[in-house]
Amino acid sequence: MIDLDTPSTYEKIIQQTDDEQVRLVINTFRGTEYISLRKYYLSFEEEWLPTKNGITMPIDFDNTRNLFEGLVDILSLAESKSVLEEQFKDQLDEIYLP
């Protein structure tokens, strides 16, 4: 099991209410980098603590690419292709152009 108290190398709050957060976190455990999307709750001591609700997976090229492709698919449902190309042109060029 991943130690959720391991210092993160990247952390972004995706969604927040008064007593809950969803965070995207990248951390290293036993030499392997992991990406997590996890719910956090505000404790009585006013500290944000992780819950068991979420997912953690190793960061490798396939996982990262599949995650990116899934997010692009989701965004494309709400946005036109031209908007996606404008907003993510550099990332898309990096992935798809030799």
PyRosetta script that sets phi, psi and omega in degrees:
from pyrosetta import init, pose_from_sequence

init()
pose = pose_from_sequence("MIDLDTPSTYEKIIQQTDDEQVRLVINTFRGTEYISLRKYYLSFEEEWLPTKNGITMPIDFDNTRNLFEGLVDILSLAESKSVLEEQFKDQLDEIYLP")
pose.set_psi(1, 142.7)
pose.set_omega(1, -179.6)
pose.set_phi(2, -75.4)
pose.set_psi(2, 135.3)
pose.set_omega(2, 175.7)
pose.set_phi(3, -79.6)
pose.set_psi(3, 107.6)
pose.set_omega(3, -176.4)
pose.set_phi(4, -70.6)
pose.set_psi(4, -9.6)
pose.set_omega(4, 177.8)
pose.set_phi(5, -89.7)
pose.set_psi(5, -2.8)
pose.set_omega(5, 177.0)
pose.set_phi(6, -61.4)
pose.set_psi(6, 133.9)
pose.set_omega(6, -179.4)
pose.set_phi(7, -57.0)
pose.set_psi(7, 135.0)
pose.set_omega(7, -178.0)
pose.set_phi(8, -84.5)
pose.set_psi(8, 151.8)
pose.set_omega(8, 174.5)
pose.set_phi(9, -95.8)
pose.set_psi(9, -17.4)
pose.set_omega(9, 176.0)
pose.set_phi(10, -152.2)
pose.set_psi(10, 140.7)
pose.set_omega(10, 179.7)
pose.set_phi(11, -151.3)
pose.set_psi(11, 131.4)
pose.set_omega(11, 177.9)
pose.set_phi(12, -140.2)
pose.set_psi(12, 130.4)
pose.set_omega(12, 175.3)
pose.set_phi(13, -80.6)
pose.set_psi(13, 121.1)
pose.set_omega(13, -177.7)
pose.set_phi(14, -89.8)
pose.set_psi(14, -38.7)
pose.set_omega(14, -178.4)
pose.set_phi(15, -148.9)
pose.set_psi(15, 145.5)
pose.set_omega(15, -179.9)
pose.set_phi(16, -147.9)
pose.set_psi(16, 138.8)
pose.set_omega(16, 168.4)
pose.set_phi(17, -119.6)
pose.set_psi(17, -171.2)
pose.set_omega(17, -179.6)
pose.set_phi(18, -63.2)
pose.set_psi(18, -32.1)
pose.set_omega(18, -174.4)
pose.set_phi(19, -127.7)
pose.set_psi(19, 7.7)
pose.set_omega(19, 179.3)
pose.set_phi(20, -141.3)
pose.set_psi(20, 147.1)
pose.set_omega(20, 173.7)
pose.set_phi(21, -134.2)
pose.set_psi(21, 151.9)
pose.set_omega(21, 166.0)
pose.set_phi(22, -115.4)
pose.set_psi(22, 125.5)
pose.set_omega(22, -176.4)
pose.set_phi(23, -122.0)
pose.set_psi(23, 143.3)
pose.set_omega(23, 168.6)
pose.set_phi(24, -99.9)
pose.set_psi(24, 121.1)
pose.set_omega(24, -174.0)
pose.set_phi(25, -131.8)
pose.set_psi(25, 138.3)
pose.set_omega(25, 170.6)
pose.set_phi(26, -118.1)
pose.set_psi(26, 127.7)
pose.set_omega(26, 176.1)
pose.set_phi(27, -144.2)
pose.set_psi(27, 169.7)
pose.set_omega(27, -179.3)
pose.set_phi(28, -114.0)
pose.set_psi(28, 134.3)
pose.set_omega(28, 177.6)
pose.set_phi(29, -136.4)
pose.set_psi(29, 122.5)
pose.set_omega(29, -178.9)
pose.set_phi(30, 50.2)
pose.set_psi(30, 42.8)
pose.set_omega(30, 175.4)
pose.set_phi(31, 81.8)
pose.set_psi(31, 0.2)
pose.set_omega(31, 179.5)
pose.set_phi(32, -113.8)
pose.set_psi(32, 133.8)
pose.set_omega(32, 176.5)
pose.set_phi(33, -84.5)
pose.set_psi(33, 138.7)
pose.set_omega(33, -180.0)
pose.set_phi(34, -126.4)
pose.set_psi(34, 150.5)
pose.set_omega(34, 172.6)
pose.set_phi(35, -115.2)
pose.set_psi(35, 134.7)
pose.set_omega(35, -178.5)
pose.set_phi(36, -129.9)
pose.set_psi(36, 141.5)
pose.set_omega(36, 168.3)
pose.set_phi(37, -121.0)
pose.set_psi(37, 110.2)
pose.set_omega(37, -168.0)
pose.set_phi(38, -141.7)
pose.set_psi(38, 148.5)
pose.set_omega(38, 172.9)
pose.set_phi(39, -82.2)
pose.set_psi(39, 141.6)
pose.set_omega(39, 173.9)
pose.set_phi(40, -122.5)
pose.set_psi(40, 153.3)
pose.set_omega(40, 177.1)
pose.set_phi(41, -126.3)
pose.set_psi(41, 156.1)
pose.set_omega(41, 178.7)
pose.set_phi(42, -90.5)
pose.set_psi(42, 117.4)
pose.set_omega(42, -177.5)
pose.set_phi(43, -77.4)
pose.set_psi(43, 171.7)
pose.set_omega(43, 177.1)
pose.set_phi(44, -63.3)
pose.set_psi(44, -24.1)
pose.set_omega(44, 178.0)
pose.set_phi(45, -86.0)
pose.set_psi(45, 9.7)
pose.set_omega(45, 179.6)
pose.set_phi(46, 64.4)
pose.set_psi(46, 34.1)
pose.set_omega(46, 175.3)
pose.set_phi(47, -111.9)
pose.set_psi(47, 141.4)
pose.set_omega(47, 174.4)
pose.set_phi(48, -83.0)
pose.set_psi(48, 121.8)
pose.set_omega(48, -177.7)
pose.set_phi(49, -123.4)
pose.set_psi(49, 144.6)
pose.set_omega(49, -179.3)
pose.set_phi(50, -73.7)
pose.set_psi(50, 148.1)
pose.set_omega(50, 172.8)
pose.set_phi(51, -102.1)
pose.set_psi(51, 177.8)
pose.set_omega(51, 174.6)
pose.set_phi(52, -82.0)
pose.set_psi(52, -7.8)
pose.set_omega(52, -178.9)
pose.set_phi(53, -80.2)
pose.set_psi(53, 112.4)
pose.set_omega(53, 178.8)
pose.set_phi(54, 156.6)
pose.set_psi(54, -172.3)
pose.set_omega(54, -179.9)
pose.set_phi(55, -137.8)
pose.set_psi(55, 143.7)
pose.set_omega(55, 176.6)
pose.set_phi(56, -133.7)
pose.set_psi(56, 134.5)
pose.set_omega(56, 176.9)
pose.set_phi(57, -145.8)
pose.set_psi(57, 153.5)
pose.set_omega(57, 178.2)
pose.set_phi(58, -63.0)
pose.set_psi(58, 146.2)
pose.set_omega(58, 175.1)
pose.set_phi(59, -88.2)
pose.set_psi(59, 116.7)
pose.set_omega(59, 169.7)
pose.set_phi(60, -141.8)
pose.set_psi(60, 174.1)
pose.set_omega(60, -174.1)
pose.set_phi(61, -59.2)
pose.set_psi(61, -46.1)
pose.set_omega(61, -177.2)
pose.set_phi(62, -63.8)
pose.set_psi(62, -47.4)
pose.set_omega(62, 179.4)
pose.set_phi(63, -60.5)
pose.set_psi(63, -44.6)
pose.set_omega(63, -177.5)
pose.set_phi(64, -66.5)
pose.set_psi(64, -43.6)
pose.set_omega(64, 179.4)
pose.set_phi(65, -63.8)
pose.set_psi(65, -45.0)
pose.set_omega(65, 179.4)
pose.set_phi(66, -62.6)
pose.set_psi(66, -40.0)
pose.set_omega(66, 177.6)
pose.set_phi(67, -63.1)
pose.set_psi(67, -46.0)
pose.set_omega(67, 179.1)
pose.set_phi(68, -61.4)
pose.set_psi(68, -46.2)
pose.set_omega(68, 179.8)
pose.set_phi(69, -61.3)
pose.set_psi(69, -39.9)
pose.set_omega(69, 178.0)
pose.set_phi(70, -63.5)
pose.set_psi(70, -42.0)
pose.set_omega(70, 178.5)
pose.set_phi(71, -65.4)
pose.set_psi(71, -40.0)
pose.set_omega(71, 177.0)
pose.set_phi(72, -63.0)
pose.set_psi(72, -42.2)
pose.set_omega(72, 177.1)
pose.set_phi(73, -59.0)
pose.set_psi(73, -44.6)
pose.set_omega(73, -179.8)
pose.set_phi(74, -63.7)
pose.set_psi(74, -46.5)
pose.set_omega(74, 179.3)
pose.set_phi(75, -62.9)
pose.set_psi(75, -34.9)
pose.set_omega(75, -177.7)
pose.set_phi(76, -68.0)
pose.set_psi(76, -21.6)
pose.set_omega(76, 175.6)
pose.set_phi(77, -66.6)
pose.set_psi(77, -29.4)
pose.set_omega(77, -176.2)
pose.set_phi(78, -105.4)
pose.set_psi(78, -18.4)
pose.set_omega(78, -174.8)
pose.set_phi(79, -125.3)
pose.set_psi(79, 155.0)
pose.set_omega(79, 177.3)
pose.set_phi(80, -78.4)
pose.set_psi(80, 160.8)
pose.set_omega(80, -179.4)
pose.set_phi(81, -59.0)
pose.set_psi(81, -39.8)
pose.set_omega(81, -177.7)
pose.set_phi(82, -64.5)
pose.set_psi(82, -36.8)
pose.set_omega(82, 178.4)
pose.set_phi(83, -66.9)
pose.set_psi(83, -43.1)
pose.set_omega(83, 177.9)
pose.set_phi(84, -61.6)
pose.set_psi(84, -45.0)
pose.set_omega(84, -180.0)
pose.set_phi(85, -62.7)
pose.set_psi(85, -37.9)
pose.set_omega(85, 179.6)
pose.set_phi(86, -67.4)
pose.set_psi(86, -45.2)
pose.set_omega(86, -175.9)
pose.set_phi(87, -75.7)
pose.set_psi(87, -32.6)
pose.set_omega(87, -173.7)
pose.set_phi(88, -119.2)
pose.set_psi(88, 21.3)
pose.set_omega(88, -175.2)
pose.set_phi(89, -53.2)
pose.set_psi(89, -48.6)
pose.set_omega(89, -177.4)
pose.set_phi(90, -61.1)
pose.set_psi(90, -44.9)
pose.set_omega(90, -179.8)
pose.set_phi(91, -65.8)
pose.set_psi(91, -42.8)
pose.set_omega(91, -179.9)
pose.set_phi(92, -65.7)
pose.set_psi(92, -42.9)
pose.set_omega(92, 177.4)
pose.set_phi(93, -60.7)
pose.set_psi(93, -41.4)
pose.set_omega(93, -179.6)
pose.set_phi(94, -61.5)
pose.set_psi(94, -37.5)
pose.set_omega(94, -176.9)
pose.set_phi(95, -81.2)
pose.set_psi(95, -44.7)
pose.set_omega(95, -167.9)
pose.set_phi(96, -100.9)
pose.set_psi(96, -16.2)
pose.set_omega(96, 179.2)
pose.set_phi(97, -97.9)
pose.set_psi(97, 137.4)
pose.set_omega(97, -178.6)
pose.set_phi(98, -68.1)
pose.dump_pdb("model.pdb")
